Amino acid sequence: MISTSLAVSTTRRRLLYALAAVGGVAVGGGPGAAARGREAGADAGKAREIRAEFLHAWDGYKRFAWGHDEVLPVSGGHREFFAAGHPVGLSIVEALDTHFLMGLDDEVELCLDWIDDRLDLDIDAPFQVFETTIRLVGGLLAGYLVTGRRALLELCADLADRLLPAFTRSPTGMPYRFVNLRTGAVSGRTTPLAEIGTHILEFGLLSELTGDPRYLRAAKGALGAVVRRRSSLDLLATTMNVETGEWADRAAIAVNPPVDSFYEYLWGAWTMFRDEDCREWFRTLTAAIKKHQAERSGELLWFRQVDFRTGAPLGRRQSSLAVAVLPVGGDNALAADYYRSWTAVLDKYAVIPEEIDYPGLKATDPRNELRPEYANCAFELYWQTGDPFYRTTAWRYFQNLKAHHRVPGGYTIVSDVTRRPMAKGDHCPAYVFAENFKWLYLTFSGTPRFDYARGYLSTEGKVLRGARPPARSRLGWL
């Protein structure tokens, strides 16, 4: 993420996550030949096992929570993610392009039928703008790209129109946190950085596909409004009052959430749309992160929290979501170092805790919410470098996932990774169907349904470029 190189070699999604690996999985560009070579070395046996475990999780969702947002696989219940009493089939939308990549065409049909018959977004309730963009807008876009079904693109544009008041009613152009999908009423004026700036990939692609520039204009305007408010050190704080344009705090915490994907999407806008403003903003901001926040604890690379105006240290906690920070902006050496830091955490706990204090790798939040970022990073680095270390560690992650998260009703979160046996919770986040198994499957399968040389995935693991559908007329998705 701190790259000075112009080559879009394949930096993709996680600068956002750690500053070196920004995102959007651009596994493309120059290393295309290397990626195709890796594709030829697929491990079909491991890919089949990963696919089988995805289906185990999916079967639990279908059995206990079909049509609802998320499954509670231990109790056999369900819950809604956005608004109580208003299911939008979030897990169905999240899973759509994963089913496609894994060749589960009957499941694609099942999801499409539910979306056609049941998904109605005219909802009189506030929805979180950021989560709606990356999950529903992104999921519908990816669904359209893998199936060619025009109704999905129309539904996506309708949803984006319902989100636009969050941008257009803001005095600064930076979006409010929530918008009522029916009335357009906005709320939540103090907004984290990632929630302000993680829209340009989905909105930009929607503008390309529909010819309507409003979506891209709103998303890029929000990014620019933040960058103009950087400190003299070129650092950004964490939360912004979107009405006044004033920072609500002083902490620069990249590459941790809730700022991570802001950086990822700057680089993603360059990779996807060749937006030179976003590329230069990315370079400026990530150079400052490297200068003022990167440090070593023993042999391991981490990113401390500092005062964004003075650079004074504020803390040394690191979120597991930051793992994916690797391959962004082309700095593979930085990405590899940071991945090895998190591999040390995996080695210590078997399942990575939500948060650590990195001197000593002490778990400060011992939960694991089935985060996909370590697998995401392994995928990106393997397909960029071909180093078998990334497949070896990804397989270890998968084996530990099975050992500690699997239950008869699917996959569930862990409430304490420091205990043996690990204490389990009762929740399978919808992003599990979009990310964890998809990253692992792509790492080992070499599926012909994905273009490894050009493909690009969003921060939520949605295929925004590189889908290779077979003859659509045969599949009947049109």
Helices and strands as residue ranges (DSSP letters): E 13-14, H 15-18, E 22-23, H 32-40, H 44-65, E 70-72, E 77-79, H 90-101, H 105-118, E 126-128, H 129-131, I 132-137, H 138-147, H 150-163, H 165-168, E 178-180, E 186-187, E 190-192, H 193-197, H 200-210, H 214-227, E 239-241, E 246-247, E 251-252, H 260-273, H 276-292, E 294-297, E 300-303, E 305-307, E 313-315, E 317-319, G 320-325, H 332-349, E 355-357, E 362-365, H 373-385, H 388-405, E 406-407, E 410-411, E 414-416, E 423-424, H 431-434, H 436-445, E 456-457, E 463-465, H 472-475
